[in-house]
């Protein structure tokens, strides 16, 4: 999208300004709630005007600054975040930007580390290691040291002790197959995640099945939820159904997803998908065939990128009309 060059004293209707601002929101990594409120309130008040300079000083976004080259276009419904520089907000953005979370479960720390490296070299940018993997926290810590730009987390977290150990090891997120009340309690208390003494937060992604669980987790402070086990519940069709009442809540689809269905899930509204056996194929893991894992990861990352780019194009092509 190319905006016209406007002088600071040029006057547009507030209706036009907010419409432009919403388009700019899609070039931002975060969706700001005040813009949405502003958009809804301006309908019916289209005659109100203000100068471009005035609006630029008030808005959380500005026409005067071009998007950075690394900005990726995202649909508005993917976010539930407030203006923030917190770790969890960045983690959420990374998950949505890449579309695929690789889920690694291994029988030894050595295999886990080598398989994780193969997946990362294949293009995976978001990876979780299941907590039952031997030496999981040591493996995660070493991966954090070796690959500081990769978004790493711990999966199948069932208690607060594992959550705290994940944080100490350097995890940026933890996921659960259900709603873990101990973690949810901290979310309710802090409303931004699990905090340490440095006010750095860990993104907690609870597992949900029903609309009631989705809304309950969201109201308790969850910024993103994992729909599990999605293939049993109806696959990408179930995601499409859930997005109708909850377009503003980011959903991760998890369990039984194959690489060829990544586009379908993201196309129906999933912010991201979890791929386990599709990347860390059981025979390849048993035989320590890390070349095969590299190739599977490369395919998965490619499918994720294509699906996210398709979502971006669709978001840009949708006209805004009040």
C-alpha positions as CSV (number, residue, x, y, z in Angstrom):
1,X,0.0,0.0,0.0
2,X,1.4,3.4,-1.0
3,X,0.0,6.5,0.8
4,X,-0.2,9.8,-1.0
5,X,2.2,12.5,0.1
6,X,0.3,15.0,2.3
7,X,1.2,18.3,3.9
8,X,0.9,18.5,7.7
9,X,-1.9,21.1,7.4
10,X,-3.9,19.0,5.0
11,X,-7.3,18.2,6.4
12,X,-9.0,14.8,6.0
13,X,-12.3,13.7,7.6
14,X,-11.8,11.6,10.7
15,X,-13.6,8.9,8.8
16,X,-10.9,8.9,6.2
17,X,-8.0,9.2,8.7
18,X,-9.2,6.2,10.7
19,X,-9.7,4.1,7.6
20,X,-6.1,4.9,6.6
21,X,-4.9,4.1,10.1
22,X,-6.6,0.7,10.1
23,X,-4.8,-0.1,6.8
24,X,-1.5,0.9,8.5
25,X,-2.4,-1.4,11.4
26,X,-2.0,-4.4,9.0
27,X,1.6,-3.4,8.4
28,X,2.2,-3.3,12.2
29,X,3.3,-6.3,14.3
30,X,0.7,-5.5,16.9
31,X,-3.0,-4.6,16.8
32,X,-3.8,-1.7,19.1
33,X,-7.2,-1.8,20.8
34,X,-7.6,2.0,20.8
35,X,-7.6,2.0,17.0
36,X,-10.4,-0.5,16.9
37,X,-12.4,1.5,19.4
38,X,-11.8,4.6,17.4
39,X,-12.9,2.9,14.2
40,X,-16.2,1.8,15.8
41,X,-16.9,5.2,17.3
42,X,-16.3,7.2,14.2
43,X,-19.1,5.6,12.2
44,X,-21.8,8.2,12.1
45,X,-19.5,11.0,12.8
46,X,-17.9,11.4,9.4
47,X,-18.0,15.2,9.3
48,X,-15.5,15.7,12.1
49,X,-12.1,16.8,10.8
50,X,-8.6,17.3,12.1
51,X,-5.3,18.1,10.6
52,X,-2.9,15.4,9.6
53,X,-0.2,16.8,11.9
54,X,-2.7,16.8,14.8
55,X,-3.7,13.2,14.1
56,X,-0.1,12.1,13.7
57,X,0.7,13.4,17.2
58,X,-2.2,11.6,18.8
59,X,-2.2,8.3,16.9
60,X,-0.2,5.3,18.1
61,X,0.8,4.9,14.5
62,X,1.9,7.6,12.0
63,X,1.6,8.2,8.3
64,X,5.0,9.9,8.4
65,X,7.1,6.9,9.2
66,X,7.3,4.2,6.4
67,X,7.1,0.6,7.4
68,X,10.4,-1.2,8.0
69,X,11.6,-3.7,5.4
70,X,11.1,-6.6,7.8
71,X,7.4,-5.7,8.5
72,X,5.0,-8.5,7.5
73,X,1.3,-7.8,6.8
74,X,-1.0,-9.5,9.2
75,X,-4.8,-9.8,9.5
76,X,-6.2,-7.7,12.3
77,X,-8.0,-10.6,13.9
78,X,-4.8,-12.4,14.7
79,X,-3.9,-10.4,17.8
80,X,-5.0,-9.7,21.3
81,X,-2.2,-7.5,22.5
82,X,-1.8,-4.0,23.9
83,X,0.9,-1.6,23.0
84,X,3.9,-3.4,24.5
85,X,7.6,-4.1,24.2
86,X,7.2,-7.2,26.4
87,X,8.8,-10.5,25.5
88,X,5.4,-12.3,25.3
89,X,4.1,-9.7,22.8
90,X,7.2,-10.3,20.6
91,X,6.8,-14.1,21.0
92,X,3.2,-13.9,19.9
93,X,4.1,-11.9,16.9
94,X,6.8,-14.4,15.9
95,X,4.4,-17.3,16.2
96,X,1.9,-15.6,14.0
97,X,4.5,-14.4,11.5
98,X,5.9,-17.9,10.9
99,X,2.7,-19.9,11.1
100,X,4.4,-23.2,12.2
101,X,5.5,-24.4,15.6
102,X,7.7,-27.5,15.5
103,X,6.9,-29.8,18.4
104,X,9.8,-32.1,19.4
105,X,9.6,-35.2,21.6
106,X,12.7,-37.4,21.9
107,X,13.9,-40.3,24.0
108,X,17.3,-38.8,24.8
109,X,18.8,-35.4,25.2
110,X,21.3,-36.0,22.5
111,X,18.7,-36.9,19.9
112,X,16.6,-34.0,21.0
113,X,19.4,-31.5,20.5
114,X,20.5,-32.8,17.1
115,X,16.9,-33.1,15.8
116,X,16.2,-29.5,17.0
117,X,19.3,-28.3,15.2
118,X,18.3,-30.1,12.0
119,X,14.8,-28.5,12.1
120,X,16.2,-25.0,12.7
121,X,18.7,-25.4,9.9
122,X,15.7,-26.5,7.7
123,X,14.0,-23.2,8.3
124,X,12.0,-23.7,11.5
125,X,11.8,-20.4,13.5
126,X,9.5,-21.4,16.4
127,X,10.2,-24.7,18.2
128,X,8.9,-26.3,21.4
129,X,10.4,-29.3,23.2
130,X,8.0,-31.6,25.1
131,X,8.7,-31.5,28.8
132,X,8.9,-35.3,29.1
133,X,12.1,-35.3,26.9
134,X,15.1,-36.3,29.0
135,X,17.2,-33.3,29.9
136,X,14.7,-31.0,28.3
137,X,15.7,-27.8,30.2
138,X,19.4,-28.4,29.5
139,X,18.7,-29.0,25.8
140,X,16.6,-25.9,25.7
141,X,19.2,-23.8,27.4
142,X,21.9,-24.9,25.0
143,X,19.7,-24.2,22.0
144,X,19.0,-20.7,23.3
145,X,22.8,-20.1,23.5
146,X,23.4,-21.5,20.0
147,X,20.3,-20.0,18.3
148,X,19.4,-16.7,20.1
149,X,17.1,-15.5,17.3
150,X,14.9,-18.7,17.3
151,X,11.7,-18.6,19.4
152,X,12.0,-21.6,21.7
153,X,9.5,-23.0,24.2
154,X,8.5,-26.0,26.3
155,X,5.4,-28.1,25.6
156,X,3.0,-30.2,27.6
157,X,3.6,-28.1,30.8
158,X,1.3,-29.4,33.5
159,X,2.5,-27.6,36.6
160,X,4.1,-24.3,37.8
161,X,7.4,-26.0,38.6
162,X,8.0,-26.9,35.0
163,X,6.9,-23.5,33.9
164,X,9.4,-21.8,36.2
165,X,12.2,-24.2,35.1
166,X,11.3,-23.4,31.5
167,X,11.7,-19.7,32.2
168,X,15.0,-20.2,33.9
169,X,16.3,-22.2,30.9
170,X,15.4,-19.4,28.5
171,X,12.0,-20.4,27.1
172,X,9.9,-17.7,25.5
173,X,6.7,-19.6,25.7
174,X,5.1,-22.7,27.3
175,X,2.1,-24.7,26.1
176,X,-0.2,-27.0,27.8
177,X,-2.7,-29.6,26.5
178,X,-5.3,-28.1,29.0
179,X,-5.8,-25.1,31.2
180,X,-3.3,-25.4,34.1
181,X,-4.8,-23.5,36.9
182,X,-1.5,-22.7,38.6
183,X,-0.3,-21.0,35.4
184,X,-3.7,-19.4,34.8
185,X,-3.6,-18.0,38.3
186,X,-0.4,-16.1,37.6
187,X,-2.0,-14.8,34.4
188,X,-4.9,-13.5,36.4
189,X,-2.6,-11.8,38.9
190,X,-0.2,-10.2,36.4
191,X,-2.5,-10.1,33.3
192,X,0.6,-10.2,31.1
193,X,2.2,-13.6,31.7
194,X,4.5,-15.3,34.1
195,X,6.9,-12.6,35.4
196,X,10.4,-13.0,36.9
197,X,12.2,-10.4,39.0
198,X,13.2,-8.5,35.9
199,X,9.7,-8.1,34.7
200,X,10.4,-10.2,31.7
201,X,7.3,-12.3,30.8
202,X,6.8,-15.8,29.5
203,X,3.9,-16.4,27.1
204,X,1.6,-19.1,28.4
205,X,-0.6,-20.8,25.8
206,X,-3.2,-23.0,27.5
207,X,-4.9,-25.9,25.7
208,X,-8.7,-25.6,25.0
209,X,-11.4,-27.6,23.4
210,X,-14.7,-25.6,23.7
211,X,-15.9,-22.1,23.2
212,X,-16.3,-21.8,27.0
213,X,-12.7,-22.7,27.6
214,X,-11.5,-20.3,24.9
215,X,-13.4,-17.4,26.4
216,X,-12.5,-18.3,30.0
217,X,-8.8,-18.4,29.2
218,X,-8.9,-15.2,27.2
219,X,-10.7,-13.3,30.0
220,X,-8.1,-14.6,32.5
221,X,-5.4,-13.0,30.4
222,X,-4.3,-15.6,27.9
223,X,-3.1,-13.8,24.7
224,X,-3.3,-17.0,22.6
225,X,-4.8,-20.4,23.1
226,X,-4.1,-23.9,21.6
227,X,-7.1,-25.8,20.2
228,X,-6.3,-29.5,21.1
229,X,-6.9,-32.2,19.9
230,X,-8.0,-30.4,16.8
231,X,-8.1,-33.3,14.3
232,X,-10.5,-35.2,16.7
233,X,-12.7,-32.1,17.1
234,X,-13.2,-31.5,13.4
235,X,-9.9,-30.2,11.9
236,X,-9.7,-26.9,10.1
237,X,-13.5,-26.9,9.8
238,X,-13.7,-26.6,13.6
239,X,-11.2,-23.7,13.6
240,X,-13.4,-21.9,11.0
241,X,-16.4,-22.4,13.3
242,X,-14.6,-21.1,16.3
243,X,-13.3,-18.0,14.5
244,X,-16.9,-16.8,13.9
245,X,-17.6,-15.9,17.5
246,X,-13.9,-15.3,18.4
247,X,-12.3,-13.4,15.5
248,X,-10.2,-11.5,18.0
249,X,-8.7,-14.4,19.8
250,X,-5.5,-16.0,18.2
251,X,-6.0,-19.8,17.9
252,X,-3.2,-22.4,17.5
253,X,-4.3,-25.6,15.9
254,X,-2.6,-28.7,17.4
255,X,-2.6,-32.5,17.0
256,X,-2.5,-34.7,14.0
257,X,-1.8,-32.0,11.4
258,X,0.2,-33.0,8.3
259,X,2.3,-30.5,6.3
260,X,-0.1,-30.5,3.4
261,X,-2.9,-29.1,5.6
262,X,-1.0,-26.1,7.0
263,X,-2.5,-23.8,4.4
264,X,-6.0,-25.1,5.1
265,X,-5.7,-24.4,8.8
266,X,-4.2,-21.0,8.4
267,X,-6.6,-20.2,5.7
268,X,-9.6,-21.0,8.0
269,X,-8.3,-18.6,10.7
270,X,-5.6,-20.5,12.7
271,X,-2.9,-18.1,13.7
272,X,-0.4,-21.0,13.6
273,X,-0.3,-24.8,13.6
274,X,1.7,-27.2,15.7
275,X,3.6,-29.9,13.6
276,X,5.1,-32.9,15.5
277,X,5.4,-36.2,13.6
278,X,5.2,-34.2,10.3
279,X,8.7,-32.9,11.0
280,X,10.1,-35.2,13.6
281,X,9.0,-38.4,11.9
282,X,9.2,-41.4,14.2
283,X,11.4,-43.6,12.0
284,X,13.8,-40.7,11.3
285,X,14.1,-40.0,15.0
286,X,14.7,-43.7,15.8
287,X,17.4,-44.0,13.1
288,X,18.9,-40.6,13.9
289,X,18.3,-39.6,10.3
290,X,18.7,-35.8,10.9
291,X,19.0,-35.2,7.1
292,X,15.4,-36.4,6.7
293,X,14.3,-34.2,9.6
294,X,16.0,-31.3,7.9
295,X,14.1,-31.9,4.7
296,X,10.8,-32.3,6.5
297,X,11.4,-29.1,8.4
298,X,12.3,-27.3,5.2
299,X,9.0,-28.4,3.6
300,X,7.0,-27.4,6.7
301,X,8.6,-24.0,6.9
302,X,7.9,-23.4,3.2
303,X,4.3,-24.4,3.7
304,X,4.0,-22.1,6.7
305,X,5.5,-19.1,4.8
306,X,3.2,-19.6,1.8
307,X,0.2,-19.8,4.1
308,X,1.1,-16.7,6.0
309,X,1.8,-14.7,2.8
310,X,-1.5,-15.8,1.4
311,X,-3.2,-14.6,4.6
312,X,-1.4,-11.3,4.2
313,X,-2.5,-10.8,0.6
314,X,-6.1,-11.5,1.6
315,X,-5.9,-9.0,4.4
316,X,-4.6,-6.3,2.2
317,X,-7.2,-7.0,-0.6
318,X,-10.2,-6.7,1.8
319,X,-11.6,-3.1,1.4
320,X,-12.6,-1.2,4.5
321,X,-16.1,0.2,4.3
322,X,-18.3,1.6,7.1
